[in-house]
Amino acid sequence: MELNGHTFLDKVLGIVKEETDQETALIQFKHPKELEEILREDLDISKKLNDQDLEKAVRKVLQYSVKTNKPTFRNQLYGGTDPYGLAGAWIAEAFNTSQYTFEVAPVFTLIELKVLDHILKLFGIPDGDGIFSPGGSISMLYALVAARFKAFPEVKRKGMRGLPEMVIFTSEDSHYSILKAAHWLGFGIENVKVIKTNDHGQMSATDLENTLQQELALGRTPLMVNATAGTTVLGAIDDLENVAAICEKYGVWMHVDACWGGSLMLSKKYRSKLKGINRASSISWNPHKMMGVPLQCSVILLREKGLLHEANAAAAQYLFQQDKFYDVSYDTGDKSIQCGRKIDAFKLWMIWKARGDIGLNHLTDHVMEIAEFCIQTVAQRSNFRLVTMHMQCPNVCFWYIPTFMKNKMENEEWWNTMHKITPKIKEQLTLRSQAMVAYSPLRERKNFFRLAFTFHPVLEKSHVLDILQAIEECGEGITMPVL
């Protein structure tokens, strides 16, 4: 084994290509204890290996890993990576620098600023500000911290004591990160007021305003409304214009969680689905989801320039000295909650440079067309039933009803059985390595499948048909005794 490991590094590209080619299985599923036993020697790090044995161990690890680059991986709101983004990720890792100062990341700093400038214009807040973050949950923290600081700047020095009781509003289908953020920042999850949604999963503007008025009458301070552009399950997009009007009327910070649906802004055809997002106080977007930038890559955008720095700056003298020999306004790290910060913007920059606005527009349109094809196909098949025909993001949600369950009274017992059938079909799909598809209950709805489509790998209609066929085959193999 070489001390510097460069010879082994040269092999890595070949290993990755071979272990993710078209012939490899999506997954060779093993239960945790079983997998732990299979990899017992490989997991042990107490003994060093030569490069030949290390390669065997790596290949074994990859053998039992999920191949997220497969068309049949529909398990999460991300999928395969854009090859240009993967190239950017490898370069970023190779140069191993942090994004906090211009001093250690001169070109990467300029890249982040230029990419953010392009994104701010795309979302309609050209004079705003932003920063890359590890993910949507951290972006939610940024939004709440900014909203609180804007309303009560003294909180940075004095903390929460003496401040009024603050409340946050969010839809019942919103991402759970708002609850975690409320806990972490000291608001308390009981001060997150959950707003009803309609059948399509969109937040009720009427219920929002009524709840907001009730909280005001109780003497509480409405701090932030969290609207969603692409809910996790149904892909619902709240009526952003109506929400914005309510926030402006009552002087409340409006955040838009566009982590999933924000990618629709890349399309001239579909960006109108997010009409009103330009009125938000803050926006979060995860290019590592639909767009296929390698994990992790998220941005938090703010309408008010300078607020991020004011709210988060700690002015560490060993890092952000003001008497440096260059323009220190390019040291962006003090805007961040982190110190060390990955150069995630470079991965996104690489994709944008390679594909341009036109290429990304095409990929967005294609993924929506594939989702529309899927929803129309499901609607025409007798054993499938859509949860909703109203497609907002490329999410298609449905039940598969095995033949033995058809033509029966759909009472509570019937639906309880369906609740068990969906995860059983998923189990069979996974064990057979045919597909990995997400499922979920939602409010009164029992477990159903969610197919979420992403830019990569670029799917064809035949891929969709193959997945639906696999679900049908597994579904027809389900009987009452196996439930």
VOGU-3710 file (C-alpha; in Angstrom, 3 decimals, decimal comma):
1> melnghtfld> 0,000/0,000/0,000  1,339/3,397/-1,011  1,610/6,027/1,682  -0,153/8,605/-0,513  -2,742/6,207/-1,968  -2,640/7,748/-5,451  -2,462/4,411/-7,265  -5,650/3,252/-5,558  -7,276/6,600/-6,289  -6,651/6,030/-10,012
11> kvlgivkeet> -8,718/2,840/-9,798  -11,739/4,451/-8,192  -13,386/5,739/-11,376  -13,204/2,262/-12,905  -14,623/0,661/-9,758  -17,556/3,082/-9,664  -18,325/2,559/-13,356  -18,270/-1,221/-13,023  -20,305/-1,366/-9,830  -23,033/0,951/-11,178
21> dqetaliqfk> -23,361/-0,340/-14,740  -26,673/-1,415/-16,236  -26,193/-5,075/-15,327  -25,823/-4,525/-11,586  -28,840/-5,058/-9,343  -30,679/-2,086/-7,895  -30,247/-3,604/-4,441  -29,283/-6,900/-2,863  -31,306/-6,382/0,272  -30,201/-7,982/3,528
31> hpkeleeilr> -31,618/-7,336/6,969  -29,294/-5,333/9,287  -27,951/-8,225/11,382  -27,541/-10,414/8,305  -25,661/-7,684/6,443  -23,528/-6,989/9,489  -22,463/-10,638/9,505  -21,756/-10,721/5,755  -19,541/-7,636/6,061  -18,093/-8,481/9,465
41> edldiskkln> -14,463/-8,564/8,305  -14,927/-5,682/5,877  -16,437/-3,375/8,502  -13,543/-3,915/10,888  -11,095/-0,984/10,625  -8,549/-2,223/13,151  -6,434/-4,026/10,526  -4,921/-2,397/7,468  -5,251/-3,949/3,999  -3,110/-3,807/0,903
51> dqdlekavrk> -4,656/-2,107/-2,104  -5,772/-5,366/-3,702  -7,689/-6,474/-0,615  -9,008/-2,947/-0,082  -10,458/-2,996/-3,595  -12,230/-6,288/-2,809  -13,666/-4,767/0,359  -14,858/-1,650/-1,494  -16,509/-3,731/-4,198  -18,279/-5,778/-1,536
61> vlqysvktnk> -19,552/-2,611/0,110  -20,877/-1,350/-3,221  -22,398/-4,748/-4,012  -24,820/-4,349/-1,119  -25,383/-0,609/-1,581  -28,425/0,898/-3,297  -27,745/1,965/-6,897  -29,522/5,315/-6,880  -28,550/5,868/-10,520  -31,102/3,252/-11,659
71> ptfrnqlygg> -34,402/4,297/-13,298  -36,140/2,004/-10,795  -34,894/3,988/-7,773  -37,974/6,076/-6,963  -37,655/5,816/-3,203  -36,866/9,432/-2,290  -37,051/12,956/-3,670  -33,620/12,500/-5,232  -32,232/10,030/-7,724  -29,217/9,625/-9,940
81> tdpyglagaw> -26,696/12,432/-10,130  -26,050/14,628/-13,127  -22,681/13,396/-14,534  -21,417/16,970/-14,733  -22,355/17,486/-11,108  -20,533/14,315/-10,133  -17,430/15,608/-11,905  -17,809/18,830/-9,946  -18,150/16,902/-6,685  -14,945/14,959/-7,312
91> iaeafntsqy> -13,044/18,134/-8,160  -14,422/19,861/-5,073  -13,370/16,967/-2,850  -9,939/16,817/-4,466  -9,253/20,483/-3,739  -10,513/20,076/-0,156  -11,082/23,674/0,797  -13,696/25,547/2,789  -16,015/28,248/1,528  -15,651/30,609/4,492
101> tfevapvftl> -12,986/33,010/3,198  -11,798/34,330/-0,146  -8,288/33,658/1,112  -8,611/29,849/0,934  -11,263/29,622/-1,800  -10,795/32,590/-4,133  -12,383/31,258/-7,328  -14,904/29,089/-5,477  -16,036/32,192/-3,572  -16,644/34,066/-6,822
111> ielkvldhil> -18,473/31,027/-8,211  -20,797/30,851/-5,209  -21,583/34,566/-5,474  -22,255/34,370/-9,229  -24,410/31,255/-8,924  -26,404/32,836/-6,089  -26,851/35,984/-8,168  -28,249/33,893/-11,037  -30,603/31,994/-8,707  -31,840/35,185/-7,031
121> klfgipdgdg> -32,761/36,598/-10,427  -34,438/33,313/-11,374  -36,654/33,474/-8,275  -37,478/37,137/-8,805  -35,512/38,731/-5,952  -32,460/40,096/-7,824  -31,379/42,442/-5,018  -31,509/39,744/-2,345  -28,901/37,620/-0,637  -28,250/33,968/0,014
131> ifspggsism> -25,895/31,212/0,993  -25,467/27,505/0,319  -26,418/25,194/3,157  -26,278/21,434/3,826  -29,996/20,902/3,201  -33,555/22,109/3,543  -33,717/21,483/7,289  -30,758/23,798/7,894  -32,247/26,320/5,468  -35,387/26,294/7,614
141> lyalvaarfk> -33,231/27,230/10,620  -31,743/30,102/8,622  -35,213/31,373/7,699  -36,514/31,306/11,279  -33,369/32,931/12,685  -33,613/35,694/10,075  -37,334/36,228/10,713  -36,799/36,438/14,472  -33,814/38,773/14,143  -35,717/41,035/11,763
151> afpevkrkgm> -38,616/41,302/14,208  -36,528/41,450/17,401  -32,855/42,289/16,682  -32,113/42,370/20,423  -32,556/38,571/20,499  -28,983/38,161/19,317  -27,636/39,804/22,474  -30,273/39,068/25,098  -31,826/35,824/23,932  -35,528/35,022/24,153
161> rglpemvift> -36,136/36,506/27,625  -38,450/39,462/27,593  -39,721/38,741/24,093  -43,399/38,084/23,403  -44,593/34,543/22,706  -44,022/33,983/18,986  -46,008/31,651/16,756  -45,236/30,050/13,402  -47,763/28,901/10,811  -47,380/25,944/8,454
171> sedshysilk> -49,601/23,534/6,551  -50,438/20,048/7,798  -48,561/18,622/4,786  -45,393/20,679/5,286  -41,975/19,179/5,998  -41,238/18,114/9,574  -38,123/20,303/9,687  -40,263/23,243/10,845  -41,040/21,354/14,069  -37,380/20,547/14,655
181> aahwlgfgie> -36,374/24,137/13,966  -39,012/25,427/16,406  -37,622/23,095/19,069  -33,976/23,912/18,421  -34,545/27,667/18,423  -36,630/27,698/21,574  -40,061/28,510/20,155  -41,485/25,136/21,144  -43,427/22,865/18,829  -46,725/23,893/20,458
191> nvkviktndh> -46,164/27,318/18,935  -46,181/25,867/15,439  -49,788/26,302/14,315  -50,851/23,715/11,758  -53,103/24,986/8,965  -55,565/22,755/7,143  -55,034/21,761/3,527  -57,477/21,041/0,726  -57,812/17,698/-1,095  -54,832/18,575/-3,291
201> gqmsatdlen> -52,585/19,239/-0,281  -52,521/23,041/-0,572  -52,684/25,207/2,533  -56,062/26,867/3,125  -55,622/30,641/2,946  -58,902/31,093/4,820  -57,813/28,855/7,696  -54,424/30,589/7,730  -55,918/34,038/8,164  -58,471/32,844/10,730
211> tlqqelalgr> -55,767/31,124/12,791  -53,499/34,152/12,528  -56,296/36,411/13,818  -56,981/34,002/16,706  -53,339/34,108/17,764  -53,301/37,902/17,630  -56,424/38,001/19,795  -54,608/35,818/22,353  -51,765/38,342/22,502  -49,219/36,222/20,646
221> tplmvnatag> -46,892/37,499/17,921  -47,155/35,864/14,477  -43,535/35,515/13,357  -43,457/33,452/10,169  -45,715/31,688/7,709  -44,079/28,674/6,089  -45,589/28,086/2,644  -44,611/25,009/0,653  -43,836/24,734/-3,054  -43,792/20,977/-3,497
231> ttvlgaiddl> -44,898/18,998/-0,459  -43,002/15,798/0,242  -45,817/13,372/-0,570  -48,352/14,914/-2,940  -46,009/17,541/-4,378  -48,548/20,257/-3,574  -47,780/23,921/-4,158  -49,535/26,367/-1,854  -51,314/29,386/-3,323  -48,295/31,636/-2,885
241> envaaiceky> -50,060/34,786/-4,072  -52,785/34,431/-1,453  -50,308/33,546/1,288  -48,145/36,528/0,330  -51,143/38,852/0,499  -51,975/37,645/4,022  -48,360/37,984/5,178  -48,142/41,503/3,781  -51,474/42,447/5,390  -50,322/41,387/8,858
251> gvwmhvdacw> -46,618/42,161/8,508  -45,505/38,548/8,891  -42,352/36,994/7,435  -43,177/34,664/4,517  -40,899/31,712/3,924  -41,358/29,390/0,954  -40,034/25,866/1,338  -39,344/25,196/-2,337  -36,779/22,494/-1,646  -38,585/20,111/-4,000
261> ggslmlskky> -40,695/22,269/-6,299  -38,200/25,092/-6,708  -36,670/23,290/-9,681  -39,795/24,137/-11,689  -38,428/27,692/-11,841  -35,933/26,354/-14,404  -38,789/25,889/-16,886  -40,445/28,745/-18,754  -43,520/26,535/-19,127  -43,931/25,410/-15,520
271> rsklkginra> -42,523/28,261/-13,412  -45,973/29,865/-13,321  -46,934/27,111/-10,852  -44,833/29,051/-8,328  -46,430/32,420/-9,088  -45,976/34,711/-6,097  -42,722/33,194/-4,856  -40,999/36,501/-5,651  -43,029/38,072/-2,825  -41,460/35,808/-0,176
281> ssiswnphkm> -39,125/37,083/2,537  -37,034/33,908/2,229  -36,914/30,840/-0,021  -35,194/27,488/0,313  -34,364/25,271/-2,681  -32,559/21,938/-2,902  -30,876/21,431/-6,294  -29,769/18,028/-4,932  -33,356/16,810/-5,191  -35,190/16,996/-8,522
291> mgvplqcsvi> -32,287/18,566/-10,397  -29,780/15,817/-9,545  -26,884/17,813/-8,114  -24,839/15,389/-5,969  -25,862/15,431/-2,322  -25,603/17,829/-0,665  -26,554/21,119/-2,321  -29,145/23,511/-0,908  -29,623/27,263/-0,935  -31,388/29,708/1,354
301> llrekgllhe> -32,362/32,995/-0,305  -33,356/36,207/1,488  -35,068/39,240/0,023  -33,180/41,680/2,283  -29,490/42,006/1,517  -27,224/42,102/4,557  -29,696/40,496/6,942  -27,955/37,104/6,862  -24,696/38,671/7,972  -26,289/40,805/10,682
311> anaaaaqylf> -28,215/37,891/12,134  -25,414/35,316/12,064  -22,067/37,124/12,235  -19,824/36,337/15,199  -16,729/38,180/13,857  -14,175/35,527/14,793  -10,892/37,465/14,894  -8,728/34,521/13,864  -10,719/34,038/10,640  -12,551/37,218/9,636
321> qqdkfydvsy> -9,882/39,838/10,346  -10,881/43,230/9,001  -7,286/44,324/8,247  -6,547/41,690/5,579  -4,686/42,673/2,448  -7,752/42,130/0,187  -11,406/43,200/0,109  -12,870/41,353/3,116  -16,433/41,807/1,876  -15,709/38,655/-0,147
331> dtgdksiqcg> -15,331/36,619/3,056  -18,829/35,160/3,129  -18,409/32,685/5,989  -19,742/34,951/8,732  -23,183/34,841/7,086  -23,229/31,124/7,770  -24,237/29,084/10,799  -21,281/26,829/9,960  -17,574/27,475/10,072  -16,176/24,871/7,691
341> rkidafklwm> -18,463/24,803/4,647  -18,301/22,619/1,531  -17,940/24,280/-1,882  -21,321/22,914/-2,962  -21,905/25,794/-5,371  -19,188/24,392/-7,635  -21,211/21,246/-8,352  -24,190/23,350/-9,386  -21,976/25,712/-11,370  -20,524/22,752/-13,289
351> iwkargdigl> -23,997/21,557/-14,313  -25,195/25,036/-15,255  -22,080/25,721/-17,329  -22,470/22,403/-19,166  -26,223/22,602/-19,786  -27,118/26,281/-19,613  -30,562/27,702/-18,941  -31,910/26,084/-22,113  -30,677/22,597/-21,243  -32,065/22,779/-17,704
361> nhltdhvmei> -35,363/24,082/-19,092  -35,542/21,007/-21,332  -34,809/18,591/-18,458  -37,506/20,204/-16,311  -40,084/19,962/-19,080  -39,150/16,351/-19,748  -39,512/15,256/-16,136  -42,950/16,878/-15,943  -43,990/15,203/-19,197  -42,866/11,807/-17,846
371> aefciqtvaq> -44,881/12,389/-14,668  -47,915/13,382/-16,735  -47,534/10,207/-18,812  -47,390/8,192/-15,589  -50,499/9,802/-14,128  -52,479/9,251/-17,329  -51,337/5,621/-17,530  -52,278/4,941/-13,910  -55,679/6,553/-14,464  -56,417/4,107/-17,277
381> rsnfrlvtmh> -55,499/0,903/-15,411  -58,293/-0,801/-13,543  -56,254/-2,085/-10,586  -54,628/1,294/-9,956  -56,332/4,230/-8,262  -54,948/7,754/-8,139  -54,906/9,673/-4,877  -55,312/12,876/-6,893  -55,337/13,705/-10,604  -54,178/17,237/-9,830
391> mqcpnvcfwy> -50,444/17,122/-10,593  -48,419/20,093/-9,358  -44,870/18,688/-9,081  -43,698/15,427/-10,721  -45,288/13,335/-7,944  -47,725/10,573/-8,850  -49,560/9,025/-5,896  -51,748/5,944/-6,151  -52,911/2,670/-4,645  -52,571/-0,708/-6,297
401> iptfmknkme> -55,683/-2,776/-5,618  -55,047/-6,526/-6,084  -57,755/-8,420/-7,922  -58,879/-10,235/-4,768  -59,677/-6,852/-3,175  -61,806/-5,561/-6,035  -65,607/-5,395/-6,068  -65,793/-5,439/-2,275  -67,359/-2,922/0,050  -64,736/-0,272/0,737
411> neewwntmhk> -65,379/-0,003/4,437  -62,917/0,542/7,285  -61,818/-3,100/7,240  -61,173/-2,933/3,493  -59,014/0,155/3,857  -57,126/-1,340/6,799  -56,266/-4,287/4,560  -55,139/-1,917/1,792  -52,959/-0,189/4,389  -51,060/-3,489/4,812
421> itpkikeqlt> -50,977/-4,360/1,107  -49,001/-1,312/-0,027  -45,929/-1,921/2,216  -46,097/-5,640/1,365  -45,853/-4,832/-2,343  -42,931/-2,508/-1,589  -41,224/-5,324/0,324  -41,551/-7,691/-2,632  -40,345/-5,052/-5,096  -37,242/-4,500/-2,955
431> lrsqamvays> -36,455/-8,157/-2,270  -36,742/-8,926/-5,984  -34,647/-5,856/-6,842  -37,351/-4,741/-9,267  -37,862/-1,242/-7,894  -37,632/0,923/-4,802  -40,786/3,010/-4,507  -41,850/5,195/-1,589  -45,160/4,794/0,197  -46,911/6,843/2,834
441> plrerknffr> -50,181/7,409/4,634  -51,497/10,977/4,586  -54,090/12,244/7,027  -57,163/10,007/6,552  -55,668/8,257/3,526  -54,189/4,801/4,091  -50,767/3,788/2,729  -50,318/4,600/-0,962  -47,387/4,693/-3,385  -45,569/7,881/-4,350
451> laftfhpvle> -43,584/7,917/-7,580  -41,462/11,081/-7,691  -39,562/11,777/-10,894  -36,193/13,512/-11,145  -33,926/14,814/-13,915  -31,501/11,885/-13,708  -31,336/9,281/-14,947  -33,364/10,614/-17,868  -36,405/8,345/-17,947  -38,322/7,175/-20,973
461> kshvldilqa> -41,945/6,057/-21,038  -40,792/2,436/-21,140  -39,147/2,854/-17,727  -42,427/4,070/-16,242  -44,304/1,136/-17,750  -41,728/-1,294/-16,356  -42,141/0,101/-12,831  -45,936/-0,054/-13,007  -45,743/-3,597/-14,374  -43,486/-4,630/-11,487
471> ieecgegitm> -45,952/-3,147/-8,981  -48,786/-5,055/-10,631  -46,877/-8,360/-10,624  -46,009/-8,030/-6,949  -49,507/-6,840/-6,107  -51,143/-9,818/-7,723  -48,881/-12,098/-5,686  -50,303/-10,742/-2,435  -52,878/-12,916/-0,626  -54,631/-12,531/2,711
481> pvl> -52,453/-15,190/4,433  -49,242/-13,245/3,727  -50,536/-9,998/5,231
//
